[in-house]
Amino acid sequence: MSVVFGLLCIAVPAAAQSGLLGRVTEAGTGSPVVGARVQANAGGRTAGVATTSESGEYRISNLTAGSYDVTITRIGYSLQRIAGVQVGAGFATTNVTMSLIPSQLDQVVTTASRAPEKVIDAPASVFVVNSVEINDRPSVNIADHVVTLPGIDVARGGIMQSNIVARGFNNIFSGALLTLTDNRFSFVPSLRVNIPYLTPTPSEDVERIEVVLGPGAALYGPNTASGVMHVITKSPFTSQGTTVTVDGGNQSLRRAGFRHAGSPNEKFGYKISYDVFGATEWPEFKHDTLEKKARETDLRRQGGEVRLDFRPTPASELIANVGHTKAGSAVEPTGLGPAQIKDWTYNTYQLRGRMNRLFAQVFVNRSDAGGTYLLRTVKPTTTCPNVADAACIIDKSQQMVAQAQHGWDFGARQRFLYGFDYIHTDPRTSGTINGRNENDDDITEVGGYLHSVTTLSPKLELTAAGRVDKHSRLEQSVFSPRVALVFKPVENQNLRVTYNRAFSTPSTNNLFLDLLAGAAGPYGVRALGVPTTGLSFKRDCTGGISNLCMRVPTAFGGTPSTMIAANAAVLYPAAIAAARAALIAGGVPSSVVDYMSTLRPNSTQVSTQLRVLNTENATFRDVAASDLRDVERIKPTIHNTLEAGYKGILGNRLQLSLDVWRDHRTNFVGPLIVETPNVFLDRASLQIYLQQQLTPVVGPTNAAAISTSTAAALGGVSGSTSASTKGIPLGVVNFQEANSAGSDIIVTYRNFGDLTVYGSDLGGELLLDGGFSVDGTYSWVNKDFFPRSEVGGVQDIALNAPATKGSLGLKFRDEVKGLSAEFRGRHVAEFPVFSFINGTIASYNLFDASVAFRPASWKGVMIALNANNLLDKKHREFVGGGNLGRLIITRLQYTF
């Protein structure tokens, strides 16, 4: 008996000593990974857990003999799984190497310098949204993935429509932010507008989104003054297999996505992707009061890509890509009021290749607006496309681009990159958008650049670049220099100071637009581009206010092609005749109206008032004759930007980025604004004149009352929305150039004076224990409004974006359980908008939440949910946009 007991005493300690031990180190450096969680699983249960010590060592005791699956996790490192680890008597040794997860600052990007580099090393402010974040967050388009990035302004007009810009100066129909997909332009060719739902790339195929804030002209050429957003898709060599996605949500939202990629051998790869989307716009959608037809609330789009890759050698590749998108139904705000999108198609064709450090590509983007029409000018008989109907938008434009780039090194300290770009834009609008300019509206742009990176010391790097561009419609070439000094005091710390000179060239709309955009009584509202001669007022009409000349519509007895003195008094009889019925209906005896019709005041008795049309509500606002300024030939907008920034990882837990910048803009091109004022009788002097004339006829009491109401009806009150006090516009002080030889009110573009804007962008993320992290962003601009007295012209200019905005989020990720979640709050301050349709966007605070789950027992399956505007806060994000509400999207995805 004692022998048995002794044997048991020996056996129990022996069994207790069996288990796992080993050391966890970092790949590449061999450094110990401290605080890693090592978990042994058997039969679907956890058999033992340990945490690595300061030396990276771990020990799991009391494991019974058998086979175990070992999982190792640590914040900032890729999860490691080792299957089938055998444990017998004693301890089994299992050493593990863990790879760092590229943090926001460690990820490799290509957009900032057009060459691979870490975010931490880039001489610019760069942010990355990776494929995991994109896939875990069901969304309508890429706007949902970049809305919380520092410096980025996203203005949604509805479920599908949105504008994305960087550091303000947003606009309806905006293309201020250069948007690329796999190195090709993503905007509509001739209109140069970014419409995210026309991008053919489904979210299943997006590898990452890179956003670079600040000017990029030295490398990318024109129209990169605000930054670059680059969508990079997955390679069929590194991301093979099939993914099927089904999304659903409120507002009848439904989406199906598909991606398949394969590589039969190491030289050939292929992929195909496609998605179909539909939804119903929120019923609270606020319509433009001047729209002639109800908007269609049914939203539809579909699109996809096919790509073939060939790699003859490890250092070379040739890629062919074809993309197609069709927007069946949507509403897109434009500079001329909202447009009803009907079957608008966008096609792209790209061929690119690489051999060592030589890169070259050619691509063609084509657009076809289908049956799209303007809601402000549509008629009951409108059927688009129809070149004879002013409401129809016909755009069959295309753009061809060829680019080449090469780099070489001089020793270990000097790197050079140089390249060449050719861009040819061919608008094809069948005389609709570009009207009388249709036969002379193409643009050719050529440019070349040299980019240098010099390692001055292990901690100091100098980047210098220069670029020259020539635009076929501009008189002079434009030079864009760039200088950046980057200091790295320690690993994962970056301080930089940069200077960039960038420019934005006139678009085809700026130069060639010629479209009847609406009407105001007997006047057409015509949008005009600025010809090479500019647009000028005729100022030699004696007797006119400030010697200005006007055109009078036929409704008031005028000949629009003939200019006369801008003197409202001579048109007093026409004003009385136009107001006769309303005056009588308002209680003025017809005999008194007949008497007033016989009066003939002169300009010394009744003066002239100029007013400009408010295109948002069809009212008129007073403007002084001295505010009228000729519109000179459009010049490129020049940006001189100074920026200082910091990027770093502190204590292996805190990622931080801070940028402070100053942007000085010269010859800033504003949005479409009304430049030609209408001519009104001056109400005050007209009232005095009428009272004097009526007193002998009807007595002083009646004369005072009648003269007051009549002067208000004829002369009007500035900004009045009442028909009885809006006044009668008797003529228009129009330009004297051929394209404005009529009684149309002209809206056009112009270069304004100098603008200086200061701002800062802050972003950070703090890694917590247990898989949690906290991140936040904050952006500030010193002003969001520029009065016309400061910039010159007849209208004010706005940043069209908030002066302050920020976000704060809490994230959770457990790789072992396949669970991730996020909760975020967003704040946007109130801001004014001046963009043909003007207004004020009220401040709003929103809360978003998302969760994604990848069950371990269902390999390849993901279930996700994303709720934007969780509390259903009704708000608007831009003028002409909708009253947005909550949007909840669920996702079921299977990858095999």
Secondary structure, 3 states (H helix, E strand, C coil): CHHHHHHHHHHHHHHHCCEEEEEEEECCCCCECCCCEEEEEECCEEEEEEECCCCCEEEEECCCCEEEEEEEECCCECCEEEEEEEECCCEEECCEEECECCCCCCCEECCCCCCCEEHHHCCCEEEEEEHHHHHHCCCCCCHHHHCCCCCEEEEECCCCCEEEEECCCCCCCCCCCEEEECCEECCECCCCECCHHHCCCCHHHEEEEEEEECCCHHHHCCCCCCEEEEEEECCCCCCCEEEEEEEEECCCEEEEEEEEEECCCCCEEEEEEEEEEEEECCCCCCCCCCCCCCCCCEEEEEEEEEEEEECCCCCEEEEEEEEEEEEEEEEECCCCCCEEEEEEEEEEEEEEEEECCEEEEEEEEEEECECCEECCCCCCCCCCCCCCCCCECCCCCEEEEEEEEEEEEECCCEEEEEEEEEEEEECCCCCCCCHHHCCCCCEEEEEEEEEEEEEEECCEEEEEEEEEEEECCCCCCEEEEEEEEEECCCCCEEEEEEEEEEEECCCHHHHHCEEEEEEECCEEEEEECCCCCCECECCCCCCCHHHCEEECCHHHCCCCCCCEECCHHHHHHHHHHHHHHHHHHCCCCHHHHHHHHCCCCCCCCCCEEEEEEECCCCEEEEECHHHCCCECCCCCEEEEEEEEEEEEEECCCEEEEEEEEEEEEECCECCCEECCCEEEECHHHHHHHHHHHHHHHHCHHHHHHHHHHHHHHHHCCCCCCCCCCCCCCCEECCECCHHHCCCCEEEECCECCCEEEEEEEEEEEEECHHHEEEEEEEEEECCCEECHHHHCCCCCEECCCCCEEEEEEEEEEECCCCEEEEEEEEEECCEEEECCCEEEECCEEEEEEEEEECCCCCCCEEEEEEEECCCCCCECCCCCCCCECCEEEEEEEEEC
